[in-house]
Structures are given as structure tokens and as C-alpha cells.
Amino acid sequence: MTRMIAASVLAVLVVAPTMAEERPDKDTDLPEWGEERADRIHDHVARWVTSTSRNLDGFISREYPDYDNTSYLRLRYTYDWEEGQANDHDLGVRFRLDLPTTEERLRLIIESEPEEARGTLADQGTGRVPDDQASTSDTVLGLDRLSGRDRREQWNFRTGAGVRLRLPLDPYARVTAERLWDVGTGPWQLGSDNRASWFNNRGYSARSRWDFGRPVDEKLHLRFVTTFQWQEEEDTLEFAESAELHQILSNRSAIRYSAVMIGNSLSDPRINDYYIQAYYRRDIHRDRVFLDLIPELHFPRRADYDPRWAFTLRFELYFRGLIQRAYHP
């Protein structure tokens, strides 16, 4: 297995950047027969997703506005390997319906994996939250009100309330706030993304993320990210610090190099893990099928900070009407 990790690291660090020389008009890595089959399946399911969301919106608003909604259905297969741990395979489904209503800036939200269900900062940082951990009992139905403000000028708020769809129903309330500042007259920017929420069964939780970064050139972006999170269930304050370099390799691939520190408790700080990560993401087929390769080297406290290799292989298949490309993994 160590040889496979070494080969993966070599592929991510050496082979992947060379793919930046690919033809800019090429939008798939699949053979012709695979293209046709993938497109046929995608178009069929995507029509159902779009039709369902529009019909639901029409039922709520009594009209059929001409808009592109951001609803989607995602299928994901993940293979996780960590030195000294059992291999893990996960196959999961996530969906999100985000629909306008008759009242301006009011949105209906149906989501199978809200942020509050995504585990600790350690789980979120490595992207290793098992798909079965965010089960159907985490699906939420609610209404969100958007302030519609420009976060470059003032705080942009989003407040919401609803229920988690389980028996008995679990009511929740949530508020998020975003802000973006230009630092001086240079290219540096400081972003702030914050959330506070309450679930009747899980209690209170809060998360604050501060992102200080700048573009290095048209394909490189440097970021320093600080995150704090508190969950009543965990009853501890977690913190994470990361230095990240994002690189756009081509119109269909990107890589992120990260050095991360994760700990908890400000009164008696403990560092639970240090790790370095290379996160390679490839658009295999027309913004619909994606491949992630994520080699990591951890120095966890549970192993007395001895090095431990880890590797994640992930495939994602999206069904959606509106594509919003994210160049950075």
C-alpha cells in the first residue's frame, strides 16, 4: 500500500501539473462510447432534478419564473486509506434544492447534508466525513431570508429556520454572516464567514472562518485560513490553521497544497494533528464527473506525532441544470 501512496504522490505532484498543456477545447477524458452513455444518464437525471425543483417552486410561488436554480443531486464514491487503520469505502448521495418563493429574498431550502452534520474540524479538513454519517435523518427543510447586501460594502446576512426531517421533528434556527475587506491598496483581501445555529436535539453550535489571501498570478492564489468551531455535543472549542497554495493547472484541473494544524481548547491548547496535503481535482467529463486524488502525511497526537500516510480517492457525479465551476479544490 505504501508503494501505491508513493505512486499517487508522484502522480499528483509531478504528472498532474503536466496536464496543463492539454488542448483547451477538450472537455472530457472518456472514450467516445463512455461520453455518450454518461451524457445520456446525466441528461435524464438532470431533467428530473430540474423539473422537480421547478415544479416544487411553482407549487409554492404559484408562478413559473424564468431563472436558473442551483439545485443538484450528487453521487459520490470515496476510498480512504490511513496507515495503521482499516480501509474505508463509502458510497453516498447528497441533494440540495434551493428555490426562490413569492417573497423577495426568501428561499426554500431542502438539503440532505447541512454543515452542522459534517463533523469536527478534523473531519472537514481532510474531507473524510463518512457519507453514511450524514444520513437521511440529517435532511433539513426550511426557509432562508437573504439580506442581499454586497459583502464588500457591509455584512451580508442569511437567516433561516426549519426542521430536521426525522421523528420526532427536530426544529432548528441558523444565521450566517459574510464580509470581505480589501487590505490597503494591494492585492490582499480578508474574508470572514460565520455561522451560529441551534438544533433542538443537538443543541447549539458556532463556526467562524477567516481567510487572508491574495492572487500570486493568474493561476496561483495564496491563502492563510483560521477556523474556530464549537459544538455543544463535543463541548470543546476546536481551531484550525492552514497555509494553502491553490494552482489552476488547466481549464479542467486544479491542485491545492496545504500545511494544516488542528487543535482544541484555548484555555489549555492541545494540537491534535499536523498534516501536509496535496489535493488534486480533475474534471473528467464536462463539469459532471470529477476525480479527486488526496495524498496526506499526518503527524497525529494519538501516534505521539509519528508520521502516518493517508490517501483518499474520490469520484463524484453531479446532476444539475446550472453549472458553477470551482477552479480551486
Buried (B, 14 or more C-beta within 10 A) or exposed (E): EEEEBEEBBEBBBEEBBEBBEBEEEEBBBBEEEBBEEBBEEBEEBBEEBBEBBBEBBEEBBEEEEEEEBBBBBBBBBBEBBBBEEEEEEBEBEBBBBBBBBEEEEBBBBBBBBBBBBBBBBBEBBBBBBBBEBBBEEBBBBBBBBBBEEEBEEEEBBBBBBBBBBBEEEBBBBBBBBBBBEEEEEEEBBBBBBBBBBBBEEBEEBBBBBBBBBBEEEEBEBBBBBEBBBBBEEBEBBBBBBBBBBBBBBBBBBBBBBBEBBBBBEEEEEEBBBBBBBBBBBBBBBBBBBBBBBBBBBBBBEEEEEEEBBBBBBBBBBBBBBEEEEEBBB
